[in-house]
Amino acid sequence: MKVFVTGGGGGIGQSIVDVLRLSHVAVVSPSSKELDLSSDFNLEEYGEFDGFIHCAGINSVRECAEIDQGELDNLFKINTFSFLKISSELKLRQGANIVAIGSLYAESTKEGRVQYSMSKHALYGAVKTLALEMAKDRVKVNMISPGFVDTPMTAKNNTKDRIDYLNNTIPLGLTNPSQVSKLCLYFITQNEAVTGQNIVVDGGCSLKGL
C-alpha cells in the first residue's frame, strides 16, 4: 500500500507519516521545497497511490478589516485549492481513500480566524462533492477535523495562558497528534463504506463551545 501525504513535516503531519510507516504503509511526503502547493505544480513523477492525505495548511490570525489579498490567495492555494488539484490529478487506484485534515473551524469560527475558517469551510465542501463524484471508482473522501492539538501551530496561535485554560477545560484535554494519525491509518487501510463525512477529534471541545 502506498500513500501520498502533504504537510508531512508539521506536528500532525509528521505523526501521520510515522504511524503509517510503522504500519508498513509506503509513504511519499514531499517537503514544501520539493512540492510548492502555492504554485502550478505537477504530479506526474510520483506514480500511483492507494491513498492521499492532505495535511498541509497555514493559519493566519487576522481580522477581516486587516486581510491582505496576497496572503489570502496563498492561504487558499495551500489549504484548499491544492487539495482539489491533487485529488483530481493524482493517480489513485480503484478503492482508494482520500483524507483531508480539516479543523473545528470547518463548521465554526471565532474572531481573527476569517481566512482560515473560510478555507476549511471550503475544504469540507470539496470533500462532500468529491465523495459523490469519485464514488464510481469506489474512492472514499472524508475529513478529519482536529480541535486543539498539542502542536507548534497551536503554541504559535495561542498564548500560554490560553493553552493552559484549554488543557484544563476541554473534557479530555488537548488532543495528541497520534490520535489524529491513528484515525487516518484506519481510513487509509480499512475504510470501505464511509465517505463524505467530517469526523471531529477534539477531546469534547466542541461540546463546551470553547
N, C-alpha and C positions, 0 to 999 in steps of 0.2 A: 504494500500500500504506500502511495506517495501523495504528499500534501504540500500545497503552496501556502506560505504564511507571510503576510505583510506585517510590518511593525514588530518583528521578532526580537528587536533589541530593547524594547521597552519593558516596564515592570511586569505587565500581564503577558506581553508577547513572548518574553524570554521564558517565562514559566510554561506557556503553551508549547513552545518548541521543546523544552526539556521533557515535559510529560509525554509528548508524542514520541520522542526518540527513545525514552525509557520503555515505551510500549512497542518498540521495534517498528515504528512508522517512519519511513523515509521522509525527511523534511527539506524543502527548498525554501529558504528565507533570505532573500537578497536584502542587503543594507540599503539605506536611503541613497547612498552614493552609487550603488550598483543599479538601483531601480528608483529613479526620481518620480514619485507619484504625482508631482505637480507639473510634469512635462508630458509630451506626447510620446509615451514610452511604447516599446514593442515587446511582445511576449513569445515570439516565435522560437527563441533559443531554449526555452525552458521545458519543452516537451509536454507529455500527457500526465494528468493527475486524477486521483480518486477523491480529492477534496481541496477546498480553498477556505482559508480563514483570514478574514480582513481585520487585523488588529491595529493597523496604522491609524494614527489620529493625533491631532493637535487641538489644544484648548486655549483660547484667548479670552481672558476675563476683561470685558469691556462693555460699557453701557451703550445703548442704541445710538445716542447722540454723538458718541466718540468713535463709531465704526469707521475704519479705513477700508475703502473698497478693495484695494490690492490685497490686504490681509484677509478680507472676507473671501475673495476669489480663491486664494491659496488654501485657506482652510477647507472650503468646499471641495477643491480638487483632491485633497488628501483624504478627508473624512468620508466623502460621499461619491464623487464622480469616479474616482479610481476604482471603487468597489464595483460600480456598474460596468466599467470598461473591462476589468479583469474577469468578472463573472461572464460577460458575453464573449470575450476573446480568448480566454484560457482554454486549452484543450482538456476537456473534462470527460472522463469515461462515463458510460451509462450507469446510473445509480449513484453518482457522486453526491457528496454533501457539501454545501456551502454554509459557512457560519460568519455572520457579521458581528463584531463586538460593538454593541451599542452603549447605552447608558441609561440611568434613570431619567436623564433629560431627553430621551426619545419620546417620552409621554408626559413629561412635566418640565418645569423650568424654575429659575429664580433670577433675581436681579443680577445683571452683569454677565449672563450666560446666553445672550440672544444669538450670537454667532454659532456657538457650539450646539445649543439646543436646536436651532434651525437645521443644522447639518445632520443631527441624529434623528430628528423627526423625518427628514427626507430619506435618510438611510433606511428607516423602518418601512417607509412607503415603497422603496425599491425592493426590499426583502419580500414583502407581501405580493407585489406584482410579479417578480421573478419566480416566486414559488408556483404561481399559476402557469406562467409561460414555459417553465422548464420541466414541468411535471410529465410532459410527453416523453422525456428521456429518463424518467424516474430520478431526476435530480431534485434533492430536497434543499430548501433555502430557509434558514432560520436566523434569528438574532438572539444573542445572549447579552443581557444588559446588567452590568455590574453597578452596584451602588458605590459607596465609598470604600475603595480598596487601598490596602497598605502599600502604596507605590510612591515613587518620587513625584509623579504628577499630582497626586493628592497633597503631598507636602508642599509643592510649589504653589498650588492654588488655594490653600487654606492656612490660616495661622496655626501655631502650635496649640493655642487655647481652643480654637475651633476643632482641631483634630482630637484633642483630649475630650472635649464635650461629646463629639460624635461617638468616640470609642466607648464612652461611659453611658451614652443614651440609646444608641442603636441596640435593639434586643440581643443580638449576637455579636455586637462589636464590629469593628472594621473587618471587611472580608479579606481573607488571604488570597493572593493571586492563584494559588493552587486549586482553590475551589472553582474558579472560572475555568482553569485548564482542564480539570477532570471532566467537567461537563462538555467541553469542546471535544475531548477524547471520545466520550460517549457518542456524540453526534457524528463524528467522523468515522468511527469504527462500527457502530451498532445501529444507528438510526435508519429505519426503513419506512416509517409511516408518519413522522411529524414534519410538517412543513408550513411555512408562513407564520411561524409563531415567534413571540418575543418572550424569552424566559428571563425573569428578573432574579438576579443573585445579589441580594443586598442586606442579608442578615436581619431582615424585618424592618429596615429603614423606612421604606415607603408606607408601612402600616402606621407609622407615627408622624408622617409628614415632615420629616427632617430635611 
